[in-house]
């Protein structure tokens, strides 16, 4: 950023500090002098959760950000520990919008850097506006109502100890350009690509699809890769360990490993959603977005189907709705009626050529059944009783104390058991990105539930056993319950600050019960496969992780970070870790949403992949990492609106060459690097 890019100064630590513009929660601040000049020193305490500083515009001089492209803040870490400084622009009540209008940076001690938040999905907007729906990132649209932005919030991200950082200044940067929207619609071509832009590798004809496939096959066939994989993808030249005929974990020379069925050391390098039908996008209500859609009677019309899932977004209340699979249509254009068989074969070949050895979560059942690439099983625990007082991005939490929970787990295991007894199946993920919340939160959710809630009944029973008399509970909690029945019936509970130890204890009991029941039921149907955990996401606490470590063979996390070299479990817990999801995306090839972690372009995606995997290989606890996902999501969004550039291949089944070149380079030395025999 140069000074000429800056359009207005929103906060200046060099000037006089107007404390009326600051709102704090749980932290301290003061104006100090640093090597970078004056700055606002922000210090959190050990109880980091919920601590933030909010900067507001001056009452007599509101910010005017109606055409602003970016907000940038200069911050520095003056503490003794690495940290992540996060900025939220605006105070939009929509959780997704709040996320869109935020970003963060990693800072080592002594480092100064700039946090940048784009306020629109593209550096231009359509005039007049074209209100696009059903996608999280839309071309020509702002992320929120920019005229209403009058606050910016700062906090340490996922911190678990005291942090000290400095806010130096905050700038509005650049102005959004205006583009005429007269001919914007349709903006998706017949191949499912963004229409109003060209780029290297974009498909312009069916013949190009066929020529690209022929060239790719010739390149893979001519390659002398030198991979040192055994049939399962283990280290053929490495030490031979005990072979059990199935995958297992073992600590070898101070590092956790998986061991494949033949007894070779195995590090799981995988791709999620390796599945041709993962690119469905909704058509209903958006027909004018698409150019040249086929009729249902044409050969390409076979790729229409009913959308039956939409947890969020435009289609949430419109199920079922008509959707279309552009990837499958493009595979049909390339291969004709045998497209599915060709897709399966090509995918296995690509995986081995790229140095990948695992079909990750939600991959094609036919791919897995061919026993050519190891895979993970996936079980979703559906139709369970829920804690009514709970909430979360993917829904309410299971009530693990209701007897119907175990029955539902058993039924779901039986119906989703593909892989049980198969040597190529390393184990099962069960559930995904569950809403564990903050420590104690599920216990509070139980209290906020009806008196018939099994988890609430269990909690009250535990409290009765501990306190005997309701007066003793009231004395400890500083509450006024008239009786145990009063506690059970009430659904509104305030002032529970003094109940934290009991809330934490029951929260831990929920976690322990969940993992124990799932483990028991999984091993009923798959005694030879590993329990790979629930793929924790966002921030997690030591109670949930400790419970998972007790019952899971591998503790799994979806970790969207730039590095996981220093990822670890809570003190005293030594178990292997698997990364269930990560990715890096860019907006240089027709997508407007880069995904969770941003890269500058396709080459930078490859660079960030290499750095991530090198960090994972250096981490003694990590036994694998699975990229989300195999193909790009549709430009117009999957059923819930996600439309990320996160694929190894495009919607036209074309690999991103810059990315896969980096992938092959790193994966070629994966095992030597893990064993420490190469730099």
Secondary structure, DSSP 8 states (H G I E B T S, - for coil): --GGGEEEEEEETTS---GGGEEEESEEEEEEEETTEEEEEEEE-S--TT-EEEEE-BTTB----TTEEEEEEEEEE-SSS-EEEEEEES--SSHHHHHHTEEEEEE-TT-EEEEEEESBSSSEEEES-----S-SS-TT-BSS-GGG--EEEEEESS--S--EEEEEEEEEEEE-EEEE-TT----B-TTSSBSS---TT---SHHHHHHHHHHHHHHHHH------B-TTSSBTTS-B----SS-EEEEETTEEEEE-TTSBEE-EEEES---TTTTEEE-TT-GGGBSS---TTSGGGGGEEEE---SSSTTTTS-SEEEEEHHHHHHHHHHGGGHHHHHHHHHHHHHHHHT--EE-TT--HHHHHT-SS-EEEEE---S--B-TT---TT---B-TTSHHHHHHHHHHHHHT-TTTT-TTEEEEEES-S----STTHHHHHHHTS-TT-HHHHHHHHHHHHHHSSHHHHHHHHT---SSHHHHHH-------GGGHHHHHHHHHHHHHHHHHHHHHHHHHH-TTSEE----B-S---HHHHHHHHHH-SEEEEE--SS--TT---STT---EEEEEE---B-SSSS-SB--SSB-SSHHHHHHHHHHHHHHHHHSTTEEEEEES-SB---TT--TTS--B---SB-TTS-B-HHHHHHHHHHHTTHHHHHTT---
